[in-house]
Amino acid sequence: MLTNERALIKLNPNVAPVEVAPLADAGITAYRVAKKAARKLNPGQYCVILGVGGLGHIALQSVRKLCGARIIAIVRGGSSVSA
């Protein structure tokens, strides 16, 4: 598959690639969505994340790091967690 540098994510020099390899597929998908959402969210606004499984927990952590939005995570069974 051909791509360009836009598809790359710069790693901190102190991070070994093996430490972040599990994030390389699904993690990048969740991160990219979180990054896109963070550009539209202002501090104090709410962001709702539906599901906090394999992708949702990465999206939650990414949104939390990328912006000052308040996060509501809705999990299966009707429970919710606010961060």
The first five atom37 places (N, CA, C, CB, O) and aatype in JSON, in Angstrom:
{
  "aatype": [12, 10, 16, 2, 6, 1, 0, 10, 9, 11, 10, 2, 14, 2, 19, 0, 14, 19, 6, 19, 0, 14, 10, 0, 3, 0, 7, 9, 16, 0, 18, 1, 19, 0, 11, 11, 0, 0, 1, 11, 10, 2, 14, 7, 5, 18, 4, 19, 9, 10, 7, 19, 7, 7, 10, 7, 8, 9, 0, 10, 5, 15, 19, 1, 11, 10, 4, 7, 0, 1, 9, 9, 0, 9, 19, 1, 7, 7, 15, 15, 19, 15, 0],
  "atom_mask": [
    [1, 1, 1, 1, 1],
    [1, 1, 1, 1, 1],
    [1, 1, 1, 1, 1],
    [1, 1, 1, 1, 1],
    [1, 1, 1, 1, 1],
    [1, 1, 1, 1, 1],
    [1, 1, 1, 1, 1],
    [1, 1, 1, 1, 1],
    [1, 1, 1, 1, 1],
    [1, 1, 1, 1, 1],
    [1, 1, 1, 1, 1],
    [1, 1, 1, 1, 1],
    [1, 1, 1, 1, 1],
    [1, 1, 1, 1, 1],
    [1, 1, 1, 1, 1],
    [1, 1, 1, 1, 1],
    [1, 1, 1, 1, 1],
    [1, 1, 1, 1, 1],
    [1, 1, 1, 1, 1],
    [1, 1, 1, 1, 1],
    [1, 1, 1, 1, 1],
    [1, 1, 1, 1, 1],
    [1, 1, 1, 1, 1],
    [1, 1, 1, 1, 1],
    [1, 1, 1, 1, 1],
    [1, 1, 1, 1, 1],
    [1, 1, 1, 0, 1],
    [1, 1, 1, 1, 1],
    [1, 1, 1, 1, 1],
    [1, 1, 1, 1, 1],
    [1, 1, 1, 1, 1],
    [1, 1, 1, 1, 1],
    [1, 1, 1, 1, 1],
    [1, 1, 1, 1, 1],
    [1, 1, 1, 1, 1],
    [1, 1, 1, 1, 1],
    [1, 1, 1, 1, 1],
    [1, 1, 1, 1, 1],
    [1, 1, 1, 1, 1],
    [1, 1, 1, 1, 1],
    [1, 1, 1, 1, 1],
    [1, 1, 1, 1, 1],
    [1, 1, 1, 1, 1],
    [1, 1, 1, 0, 1],
    [1, 1, 1, 1, 1],
    [1, 1, 1, 1, 1],
    [1, 1, 1, 1, 1],
    [1, 1, 1, 1, 1],
    [1, 1, 1, 1, 1],
    [1, 1, 1, 1, 1],
    [1, 1, 1, 0, 1],
    [1, 1, 1, 1, 1],
    [1, 1, 1, 0, 1],
    [1, 1, 1, 0, 1],
    [1, 1, 1, 1, 1],
    [1, 1, 1, 0, 1],
    [1, 1, 1, 1, 1],
    [1, 1, 1, 1, 1],
    [1, 1, 1, 1, 1],
    [1, 1, 1, 1, 1],
    [1, 1, 1, 1, 1],
    [1, 1, 1, 1, 1],
    [1, 1, 1, 1, 1],
    [1, 1, 1, 1, 1],
    [1, 1, 1, 1, 1],
    [1, 1, 1, 1, 1],
    [1, 1, 1, 1, 1],
    [1, 1, 1, 0, 1],
    [1, 1, 1, 1, 1],
    [1, 1, 1, 1, 1],
    [1, 1, 1, 1, 1],
    [1, 1, 1, 1, 1],
    [1, 1, 1, 1, 1],
    [1, 1, 1, 1, 1],
    [1, 1, 1, 1, 1],
    [1, 1, 1, 1, 1],
    [1, 1, 1, 0, 1],
    [1, 1, 1, 0, 1],
    [1, 1, 1, 1, 1],
    [1, 1, 1, 1, 1],
    [1, 1, 1, 1, 1],
    [1, 1, 1, 1, 1],
    [1, 1, 1, 1, 1]
  ],
  "atom_positions": [
    [[0.84, -1.17, 0.0], [0.0, 0.0, 0.0], [0.9, 1.24, 0.0], [-0.96, -0.01, 1.22], [1.85, 1.32, 0.77]],
    [[0.59, 2.18, -0.84], [1.33, 3.44, -0.89], [0.64, 4.47, -0.01], [1.46, 3.95, -2.33], [-0.59, 4.54, 0.03]],
    [[1.42, 5.27, 0.67], [0.89, 6.34, 1.5], [1.9, 7.48, 1.53], [0.58, 5.84, 2.95], [2.92, 7.42, 0.83]],
    [[1.64, 8.5, 2.31], [2.59, 9.6, 2.44], [2.8, 9.91, 3.92], [2.09, 10.87, 1.68], [2.26, 9.21, 4.78]],
    [[3.57, 10.93, 4.22], [3.9, 11.24, 5.62], [2.68, 11.66, 6.43], [4.93, 12.34, 5.66], [2.74, 11.64, 7.66]],
    [[1.6, 12.04, 5.79], [0.38, 12.41, 6.52], [-0.16, 11.24, 7.34], [-0.7, 12.88, 5.53], [-0.82, 11.45, 8.36]],
    [[0.12, 10.02, 6.92], [-0.37, 8.84, 7.62], [0.5, 8.45, 8.81], [-0.45, 7.68, 6.65], [0.19, 7.49, 9.51]],
    [[1.58, 9.18, 9.05], [2.51, 8.84, 10.13], [2.2, 9.64, 11.39], [3.95, 9.08, 9.7], [1.7, 10.75, 11.33]],
    [[2.52, 9.05, 12.52], [2.42, 9.74, 13.8], [3.81, 9.76, 14.41], [1.38, 9.05, 14.76], [4.44, 8.71, 14.59]],
    [[4.29, 10.96, 14.73], [5.63, 11.1, 15.29], [5.66, 10.56, 16.72], [6.09, 12.58, 15.25], [4.81, 10.92, 17.54]],
    [[6.63, 9.7, 17.0], [6.8, 9.14, 18.34], [7.78, 9.98, 19.14], [7.27, 7.69, 18.26], [8.74, 10.52, 18.59]],
    [[7.53, 10.07, 20.41], [8.48, 10.68, 21.33], [9.76, 9.85, 21.28], [7.89, 10.77, 22.8], [9.67, 8.62, 21.28]],
    [[10.94, 10.45, 21.23], [12.19, 9.68, 21.14], [12.41, 8.73, 22.32], [13.35, 10.63, 21.05], [13.2, 7.79, 22.22]],
    [[11.73, 8.97, 23.44], [11.88, 8.11, 24.61], [10.97, 6.88, 24.59], [11.6, 8.9, 25.86], [11.01, 6.06, 25.5]],
    [[10.15, 6.76, 23.55], [9.21, 5.64, 23.45], [9.76, 4.61, 22.48], [7.79, 6.12, 23.0], [10.11, 4.92, 21.34]],
    [[9.82, 3.37, 22.95], [10.26, 2.28, 22.07], [9.07, 1.84, 21.22], [10.84, 1.08, 22.9], [7.98, 1.67, 21.75]],
    [[9.25, 1.64, 19.91], [8.15, 1.22, 19.05], [7.4, -0.01, 19.58], [8.67, 0.94, 17.67], [6.19, -0.12, 19.4]],
    [[8.11, -0.93, 20.21], [7.45, -2.14, 20.72], [6.43, -1.79, 21.81], [8.5, -3.12, 21.26], [5.47, -2.53, 22.0]],
    [[6.64, -0.69, 22.52], [5.71, -0.28, 23.59], [4.39, 0.23, 23.04], [6.35, 0.78, 24.46], [3.36, 0.12, 23.7]],
    [[4.4, 0.78, 21.85], [3.18, 1.35, 21.29], [2.63, 0.55, 20.11], [3.45, 2.77, 20.85], [1.63, 0.94, 19.5]],
    [[3.26, -0.55, 19.79], [2.82, -1.37, 18.66], [1.35, -1.77, 18.76], [3.67, -2.6, 18.56], [0.67, -1.78, 17.73]],
    [[0.82, -2.12, 19.94], [-0.6, -2.5, 20.01], [-1.54, -1.38, 19.59], [-0.94, -2.94, 21.41], [-2.69, -1.64, 19.24]],
    [[-1.08, -0.15, 19.63], [-1.92, 0.98, 19.24], [-1.9, 1.24, 17.74], [-1.48, 2.22, 19.97], [-2.66, 2.08, 17.24]],
    [[-1.05, 0.55, 17.02], [-0.79, 0.86, 15.62], [-1.99, 0.72, 14.71], [0.3, -0.01, 15.12], [-2.06, 1.43, 13.71]],
    [[-2.92, -0.13, 14.99], [-4.05, -0.33, 14.09], [-5.28, 0.39, 14.63], [-4.34, -1.83, 13.9], [-5.57, 1.51, 14.22]],
    [[-5.98, -0.24, 15.51], [-7.2, 0.33, 16.05], [-6.93, 1.6, 16.83], [-7.91, -0.69, 16.94], [-7.73, 2.54, 16.8]],
    [[-5.81, 1.64, 17.54], [-5.49, 2.81, 18.33], [-5.37, 4.07, 17.5], [0.0, 0.0, 0.0], [-5.81, 5.14, 17.92]],
    [[-4.79, 3.96, 16.34], [-4.64, 5.12, 15.47], [-6.0, 5.58, 14.96], [-3.71, 4.8, 14.28], [-6.23, 6.78, 14.82]],
    [[-6.89, 4.64, 14.7], [-8.24, 4.99, 14.27], [-8.93, 5.82, 15.35], [-9.07, 3.72, 13.94], [-9.49, 6.88, 15.07]],
    [[-8.9, 5.33, 16.59], [-9.54, 6.05, 17.69], [-8.87, 7.4, 17.93], [-9.51, 5.2, 18.98], [-9.55, 8.39, 18.18]],
    [[-7.55, 7.44, 17.86], [-6.81, 8.69, 18.06], [-7.17, 9.71, 16.99], [-5.29, 8.43, 18.05], [-7.39, 10.88, 17.3]],
    [[-7.24, 9.28, 15.76], [-7.55, 10.21, 14.66], [-8.94, 10.81, 14.83], [-7.45, 9.48, 13.3], [-9.13, 12.01, 14.59]],
    [[-9.92, 10.01, 15.24], [-11.27, 10.52, 15.48], [-11.26, 11.5, 16.65], [-12.25, 9.36, 15.76], [-11.89, 12.55, 16.6]],
    [[-10.53, 11.14, 17.72], [-10.44, 12.02, 18.88], [-9.79, 13.35, 18.52], [-9.65, 11.34, 20.01], [-10.21, 14.41, 18.98]],
    [[-8.77, 13.29, 17.69], [-8.07, 14.51, 17.27], [-9.01, 15.4, 16.46], [-6.82, 14.17, 16.43], [-9.02, 16.62, 16.63]],
    [[-9.79, 14.79, 15.59], [-10.75, 15.54, 14.78], [-11.82, 16.18, 15.69], [-11.42, 14.61, 13.72], [-12.19, 17.33, 15.49]],
    [[-12.31, 15.43, 16.67], [-13.32, 15.95, 17.6], [-12.73, 17.08, 18.45], [-13.85, 14.82, 18.51], [-13.4, 18.09, 18.69]],
    [[-11.49, 16.92, 18.9], [-10.85, 17.91, 19.76], [-10.74, 19.27, 19.08], [-9.46, 17.44, 20.18], [-10.78, 20.3, 19.75]],
    [[-10.61, 19.29, 17.77], [-10.53, 20.56, 17.04], [-11.85, 21.33, 17.11], [-10.15, 20.31, 15.57], [-11.87, 22.55, 16.95]],
    [[-12.95, 20.61, 17.35], [-14.27, 21.25, 17.38], [-14.78, 21.47, 18.8], [-15.26, 20.42, 16.61], [-15.8, 22.14, 18.99]],
    [[-14.1, 20.92, 19.79], [-14.55, 21.02, 21.18], [-13.81, 22.12, 21.91], [-14.36, 19.69, 21.9], [-12.59, 22.25, 21.79]],
    [[-14.54, 22.9, 22.67], [-13.95, 23.94, 23.51], [-13.89, 23.45, 24.95], [-14.76, 25.26, 23.42], [-14.67, 22.57, 25.34]],
    [[-12.98, 24.0, 25.76], [-12.92, 23.61, 27.17], [-14.28, 23.79, 27.84], [-11.85, 24.44, 27.91], [-14.94, 24.82, 27.68]],
    [[-14.68, 22.77, 28.59], [-15.96, 22.81, 29.29], [-17.13, 22.23, 28.51], [0.0, 0.0, 0.0], [-18.15, 21.88, 29.11]],
    [[-17.0, 22.11, 27.19], [-18.06, 21.47, 26.41], [-18.04, 19.97, 26.69], [-17.88, 21.75, 24.89], [-17.06, 19.44, 27.2]],
    [[-19.13, 19.32, 26.36], [-19.24, 17.88, 26.6], [-18.94, 17.08, 25.35], [-20.62, 17.54, 27.11], [-19.28, 17.47, 24.24]],
    [[-18.29, 15.96, 25.57], [-18.02, 14.99, 24.51], [-18.56, 13.65, 25.02], [-16.46, 14.91, 24.16], [-18.18, 13.2, 26.1]],
    [[-19.43, 13.01, 24.25], [-19.99, 11.73, 24.64], [-19.31, 10.63, 23.83], [-21.54, 11.7, 24.42], [-19.23, 10.7, 22.61]],
    [[-18.81, 9.64, 24.55], [-18.19, 8.48, 23.9], [-19.07, 7.28, 24.17], [-16.72, 8.25, 24.42], [-19.3, 6.91, 25.32]],
    [[-19.56, 6.67, 23.11], [-20.43, 5.5, 23.23], [-19.57, 4.25, 23.2], [-21.49, 5.47, 22.1], [-18.99, 3.9, 22.17]],
    [[-19.5, 3.56, 24.32], [-18.72, 2.34, 24.41], [-17.29, 2.63, 24.83], [0.0, 0.0, 0.0], [-16.63, 3.5, 24.25]],
    [[-16.82, 1.92, 25.83], [-15.47, 2.12, 26.31], [-14.74, 0.77, 26.29], [-15.46, 2.74, 27.75], [-14.12, 0.36, 27.27]],
    [[-14.85, 0.11, 25.15], [-14.16, -1.15, 24.97], [-12.8, -0.91, 24.35], [0.0, 0.0, 0.0], [-12.1, 0.03, 24.71]],
    [[-12.43, -1.76, 23.41], [-11.11, -1.71, 22.79], [-10.77, -0.38, 22.15], [0.0, 0.0, 0.0], [-9.64, 0.1, 22.29]],
    [[-11.71, 0.23, 21.45], [-11.46, 1.53, 20.82], [-11.87, 2.69, 21.71], [-12.2, 1.63, 19.51], [-11.2, 3.72, 21.76]],
    [[-12.97, 2.53, 22.41], [-13.51, 3.62, 23.21], [-12.57, 4.1, 24.3], [0.0, 0.0, 0.0], [-12.48, 5.31, 24.54]],
    [[-11.86, 3.18, 24.96], [-10.96, 3.63, 26.02], [-9.79, 4.42, 25.45], [-10.45, 2.44, 26.84], [-9.26, 5.32, 26.12]],
    [[-9.37, 4.09, 24.24], [-8.29, 4.86, 23.61], [-8.82, 6.24, 23.19], [-7.71, 4.1, 22.38], [-8.12, 7.24, 23.34]],
    [[-10.02, 6.28, 22.66], [-10.64, 7.56, 22.28], [-10.81, 8.44, 23.51], [-12.0, 7.33, 21.59], [-10.52, 9.64, 23.46]],
    [[-11.28, 7.86, 24.62], [-11.47, 8.62, 25.85], [-10.16, 9.23, 26.32], [-12.06, 7.71, 26.95], [-10.11, 10.43, 26.63]],
    [[-9.12, 8.44, 26.38], [-7.82, 8.94, 26.83], [-7.27, 10.0, 25.88], [-6.82, 7.79, 26.97], [-6.66, 10.98, 26.31]],
    [[-7.49, 9.81, 24.59], [-7.0, 10.77, 23.6], [-7.72, 12.1, 23.72], [-7.16, 10.22, 22.19], [-7.09, 13.15, 23.73]],
    [[-9.05, 12.07, 23.8], [-9.82, 13.31, 23.94], [-9.39, 14.03, 25.22], [-11.35, 13.03, 23.97], [-9.23, 15.26, 25.22]],
    [[-9.2, 13.28, 26.28], [-8.81, 13.88, 27.56], [-7.46, 14.61, 27.44], [-8.72, 12.8, 28.64], [-7.29, 15.68, 28.02]],
    [[-6.52, 14.03, 26.7], [-5.2, 14.65, 26.53], [-5.23, 15.81, 25.53], [-4.19, 13.6, 26.05], [-4.46, 16.76, 25.67]],
    [[-6.11, 15.74, 24.54], [-6.07, 16.7, 23.44], [-6.86, 17.98, 23.69], [-6.58, 16.06, 22.21], [-6.58, 19.0, 23.05]],
    [[-7.83, 17.96, 24.59], [-8.64, 19.17, 24.78], [-9.23, 19.21, 26.18], [-9.75, 19.25, 23.73], [-9.12, 18.24, 26.94]],
    [[-9.84, 20.3, 26.51], [-10.4, 20.49, 27.84], [-11.88, 20.16, 27.94], [0.0, 0.0, 0.0], [-12.57, 20.63, 28.84]],
    [[-12.37, 19.35, 27.01], [-13.78, 18.99, 27.04], [-14.07, 18.06, 28.2], [-14.2, 18.33, 25.71], [-13.2, 17.31, 28.65]],
    [[-15.29, 18.11, 28.68], [-15.75, 17.17, 29.71], [-16.25, 15.93, 28.97], [-16.88, 17.79, 30.64], [-16.94, 16.05, 27.96]],
    [[-15.92, 14.77, 29.48], [-16.21, 13.52, 28.76], [-17.26, 12.73, 29.51], [-14.93, 12.68, 28.59], [-17.18, 12.53, 30.73]],
    [[-18.26, 12.27, 28.77], [-19.24, 11.34, 29.29], [-19.09, 10.06, 28.49], [-20.72, 11.91, 29.21], [-19.24, 10.07, 27.27]],
    [[-18.78, 8.96, 29.16], [-18.63, 7.67, 28.5], [-19.83, 6.81, 28.85], [-17.3, 6.97, 28.92], [-20.12, 6.58, 30.02]],
    [[-20.51, 6.34, 27.84], [-21.68, 5.49, 28.03], [-21.29, 4.06, 27.69], [-22.9, 5.96, 27.16], [-20.8, 3.77, 26.6]],
    [[-21.51, 3.17, 28.66], [-21.12, 1.78, 28.48], [-22.36, 0.91, 28.41], [-20.19, 1.32, 29.62], [-23.45, 1.31, 28.82]],
    [[-22.18, -0.29, 27.89], [-23.27, -1.24, 27.73], [-23.99, -1.46, 29.06], [-22.74, -2.58, 27.19], [-23.36, -1.56, 30.11]],
    [[-25.29, -1.52, 28.99], [-26.07, -1.73, 30.21], [-26.61, -0.45, 30.79], [0.0, 0.0, 0.0], [-27.28, -0.47, 31.82]],
    [[-26.33, 0.68, 30.14], [-26.9, 1.95, 30.57], [-26.09, 2.72, 31.59], [0.0, 0.0, 0.0], [-26.48, 3.82, 31.96]],
    [[-24.99, 2.17, 32.06], [-24.16, 2.9, 33.01], [-23.4, 4.0, 32.28], [-23.18, 1.95, 33.74], [-23.2, 3.92, 31.07]],
    [[-22.98, 5.01, 33.01], [-22.14, 6.04, 32.39], [-21.09, 6.48, 33.39], [-22.99, 7.25, 31.91], [-21.27, 6.36, 34.61]],
    [[-20.01, 7.0, 32.86], [-18.9, 7.49, 33.67], [-18.58, 8.88, 33.17], [-17.64, 6.54, 33.58], [-18.49, 9.1, 31.96]],
    [[-18.42, 9.81, 34.07], [-18.09, 11.18, 33.68], [-16.66, 11.47, 34.09], [-19.08, 12.19, 34.32], [-16.23, 11.12, 35.19]],
    [[-15.91, 12.12, 33.2], [-14.52, 12.48, 33.49], [-14.29, 13.94, 33.18], [-13.53, 11.61, 32.7], [-13.18, 14.44, 33.35]]
  ]
}
